[in-house]
Amino acid sequence: MPPQTTTPPVRNLMTRAPLRRAFLLIPLVLGCFGLWPTVRALTEGDLGNANTAEGAGALAGITTGTNNTALGAGALNSTTTTSWNTATGAQALKNNTGRNNTADGFQALISNTTGNSNTANGEAALARNTTGQNNTANGFEALAFNTAGNDNTGEGFHALLNSTGNNNIAIGSNAGSNLTTGDNNIDIAALGAAGEAATVRIGTVGTHIKAFIAGISVSAITGTAVVINNNGRLGVASSSQRFKDQIKPMDKASEAILALKPVTFRYKPEIDPEGTSQFGLVAEQVEKINPALVTRDAEGKIFTVRYEAVNAMLLNEFLKQHCRVKEQERKIQEQEATITQLRSTDAKQEVTITQLKSTDTLQQQEIQALTASLRKQASLIQKVSEQLELSKPAPQIAANDQ
């Protein structure tokens, strides 16, 4: 928030005390010397066309204008053809040529020329306004610097010392007194800042230290969480990329939260008279682990924990752990697939072994049968051999002399 300084009073717009005396003396002097023949002196009563004037020079130049009321010396002095103006107070709307203006107070709307539908209540209220329209000023020198600004509202002493800004609202003593040319601002008991636009300010930093708004704590609603910075500005922490620079993965930066120590506690009675049990962190302890996780007050003292940042870091650690679990699950699935494959291979091998064993049994049986057959054949051969041997004739012995 820009530094706020109290704007000096605008009493130097015109020196009122001597000016008042001058306006009291001038009619007397001119009356004595007969030098004011063209100006209606001490105008009073109905002037026709529903115009009413009372006071020296009040509505002095009126011609075809209607429904004007001037009460006070010099009030509506320059109004000629315009209508529906009301001026109460010396020199109120003195230079006016606009319509539908209301001025109540010494020199209220004194500089107004062609501005329309303005309302000024208070001494020098809207005193410099010339062409601005639809302005409302209530209070001493309220909107005193406004010249061409439109649709402004100033309520209070020196409220909204705006010059050309539009659609501004200021409520309270000196409210909006720093605002100059900005549009669409609302300053309630706040000085505002020069040239800013579309800004709402309520209260003064360092002066107002507590805020109570009824109907919030008991109202259920969905939406986006509101945050506040060290300057008291309210808003929403945007997640859009267009508001961010230097984007990179959090990686190991989130590991700091593993050292945090959550606690249970109760706020002191002046903060929570009911002593509700709370759960959270101690900012001073968090600051020792990671200073970026705490915020500080206007005096630079540690104030609170950035729980939204802690939540983001928790999410990062969760995702890292989730990736580890997924990797372990993948490895387990691969191992299970390998085991299943090995079991399938083993089963096939067992079938092959069974088949081999069966084949071997058959072969052994065949061998045994063949062996038995061979033995039978050998026995037969043996018998045949023996029979042949027996059937051979006896050997003959030849004589020696033959």
Residue pairs with C-beta under 8 A, 6 or more apart in sequence:
1 193
1 201
1 205
1 231
1 232
1 233
2 178
2 193
2 194
2 196
4 178
4 190
4 191
4 192
4 193
4 204
4 205
5 178
5 191
6 174
6 177
6 191
7 158
7 161
7 174
7 177
7 178
7 191
9 141
9 158
10 124
10 127
10 141
10 144
10 145
10 158
10 161
11 141
13 107
13 124
13 127
13 128
13 141
13 144
14 107
14 110
14 124
14 127
16 106
16 107
16 123
16 124
20 90
20 106
23 56
23 73
23 74
23 90
23 91
27 36
27 41
27 42
27 56
27 57
27 73
29 35
30 36
31 41
39 56
39 57
39 60
40 53
40 57
40 58
40 59
40 60
41 56
42 55
42 56
43 53
43 54
43 55
43 56
43 57
43 58
43 59
43 60
43 70
44 53
44 54
44 55
45 52
45 53
45 54
46 52
47 53
47 59
47 62
49 62
49 64
49 65
49 66
49 67
50 66
50 67
50 68
51 59
51 62
51 65
51 66
51 67
51 68
51 69
52 68
52 69
52 70
52 71
53 59
53 62
53 68
53 69
53 70
53 71
53 75
53 76
54 70
54 71
54 72
55 70
55 71
55 72
55 73
55 74
55 75
55 90
56 73
56 74
57 73
57 74
57 75
57 77
58 70
58 71
58 72
58 73
58 74
58 75
58 76
58 77
58 87
59 68
59 70
59 75
59 76
59 77
59 79
60 77
61 77
61 78
61 79
61 80
62 68
62 76
62 79
62 80
63 80
63 81
64 80
64 81
65 79
65 80
65 81
65 82
65 83
65 85
66 83
66 84
67 83
67 84
68 76
68 79
68 82
68 83
68 84
68 85
68 86
69 85
69 86
69 87
69 88
70 76
70 77
70 79
70 85
70 86
70 87
70 92
70 93
71 87
71 88
71 89
72 87
72 88
72 89
72 90
72 91
72 92
72 106
73 90
73 91
74 90
74 91
74 94
75 87
75 88
75 89
75 90
75 91
75 92
75 93
75 94
75 103
76 85
76 87
76 92
76 93
76 94
76 96
77 91
77 94
77 95
78 94
78 95
78 96
78 97
79 85
79 93
79 96
79 97
80 97
81 97
82 96
82 97
82 98
82 99
83 99
83 100
84 99
84 100
85 93
85 96
85 98
85 99
85 100
85 101
85 102
86 101
86 102
86 103
86 104
87 93
87 96
87 101
87 102
87 103
87 104
87 108
87 109
88 103
88 104
88 105
89 103
89 104
89 105
89 106
89 107
89 108
89 123
90 106
90 107
91 106
91 107
91 110
92 103
92 104
92 105
92 106
92 107
92 108
92 109
92 110
92 120
93 101
93 103
93 108
93 109
93 110
93 112
94 107
94 110
95 110
95 111
95 112
95 113
96 109
96 112
96 113
96 115
97 113
97 114
98 112
98 113
98 114
98 115
98 116
98 118
98 133
99 116
99 117
100 116
100 117
101 109
101 112
101 115
101 116
101 117
101 118
101 119
101 120
102 118
102 119
102 120
102 121
103 109
103 112
103 118
103 119
103 120
103 121
103 125
103 126
104 120
104 121
104 122
105 120
105 121
105 122
105 123
105 124
105 125
106 123
106 124
107 123
107 124
107 127
108 120
108 121
108 122
108 123
108 124
108 125
108 126
108 127
108 137
109 115
109 118
109 120
109 125
109 126
109 127
109 129
110 124
110 127
111 127
111 128
111 129
111 130
111 147
112 118
112 126
112 129
112 130
113 130
113 131
114 130
114 131
115 129
115 130
115 131
115 132
115 133
115 135
116 133
116 134
117 133
117 134
118 126
118 129
118 132
118 133
118 134
118 135
118 136
118 137
119 135
119 136
119 137
119 138
120 126
120 129
120 135
120 136
120 137
120 142
120 143
121 137
121 138
121 139
122 137
122 138
122 139
122 140
122 141
122 142
123 140
123 141
124 140
124 141
124 144
125 137
125 138
125 139
125 140
125 141
125 142
125 143
125 144
125 154
126 132
126 135
126 137
126 142
126 143
126 144
126 146
127 141
127 144
128 144
128 145
128 146
128 147
128 163
129 135
129 143
129 146
129 147
129 148
130 147
130 148
131 147
131 148
132 146
132 147
132 148
132 149
132 150
132 152
133 150
133 151
134 150
134 151
135 143
135 146
135 149
135 150
135 151
135 152
135 153
135 154
136 152
136 153
136 154
137 143
137 144
137 146
137 152
137 153
137 154
137 159
137 160
138 154
138 155
138 156
138 159
139 154
139 155
139 156
139 157
139 158
139 159
139 173
140 157
140 158
141 157
141 158
141 161
142 154
142 155
142 156
142 157
142 158
142 159
142 160
143 152
143 154
143 159
143 160
143 161
143 162
144 158
144 161
145 161
145 162
145 163
145 180
146 152
146 160
146 162
146 163
146 164
147 163
147 164
148 163
148 164
149 162
149 163
149 164
149 165
149 166
149 168
150 166
150 167
151 166
151 167
152 160
152 162
152 165
152 166
152 167
152 168
152 169
153 160
153 168
153 169
153 170
154 160
154 162
154 169
154 170
154 175
154 176
155 170
155 171
155 172
155 175
156 170
156 171
156 172
156 173
156 174
156 175
157 173
157 174
158 173
158 174
158 177
159 170
159 171
159 172
159 173
159 174
159 175
159 176
159 177
160 168
160 169
160 170
160 175
160 176
160 177
160 179
160 187
161 176
161 177
161 178
161 179
161 180
162 168
162 170
162 176
162 179
162 180
162 181
162 182
163 180
163 181
164 180
164 181
165 179
165 180
165 181
165 182
165 183
165 185
166 183
166 184
167 183
167 184
168 176
168 179
168 182
168 183
168 184
168 185
168 186
168 187
169 176
169 185
169 186
169 187
170 176
170 177
170 179
170 185
170 186
170 187
170 188
170 192
171 187
171 188
171 189
172 187
172 188
172 189
172 190
174 191
175 187
175 188
175 189
175 190
175 191
175 192
176 185
176 187
176 190
176 191
176 192
177 191
177 192
178 191
178 192
178 193
178 194
179 185
179 187
179 192
179 193
179 194
179 195
179 196
180 194
180 195
181 194
181 195
182 192
182 193
182 194
182 195
182 196
182 197
182 199
183 197
183 198
184 197
184 198
185 192
185 196
185 197
185 198
185 199
185 200
185 201
186 199
186 200
186 201
187 201
188 201
188 202
188 203
189 202
189 203
189 204
189 208
190 201
190 202
190 203
190 204
191 204
192 199
192 201
193 199
202 211
203 211
205 231
205 232
205 298
206 298
224 236
225 236
225 237
225 308
226 234
226 235
226 236
227 234
227 235
227 236
227 237
227 308
228 234
228 235
229 235
230 295
230 296
230 297
230 298
237 308
241 247
250 312
250 313
250 316
251 316
253 313
253 316
254 312
254 313
254 314
254 316
254 317
254 320
255 317
256 289
256 290
256 293
256 313
257 310
257 313
257 314
257 317
258 317
259 289
260 281
260 285
260 286
260 289
260 310
261 281
261 282
261 285
262 279
262 280
262 281
263 279
263 280
263 281
263 282
264 277
264 278
264 279
265 277
265 278
265 280
265 282
266 272
266 275
266 276
266 277
266 278
267 275
267 276
267 278
269 275
280 305
280 307
281 305
281 307
281 310
283 294
283 302
283 303
283 304
283 305
284 302
286 293
286 294
286 305
287 293
287 294
287 302
292 306
292 309
293 305
293 306
293 309
293 310
294 302
294 303
294 304
294 305
294 306
295 302
295 303
295 304
295 305
295 306
296 302
296 303
297 303
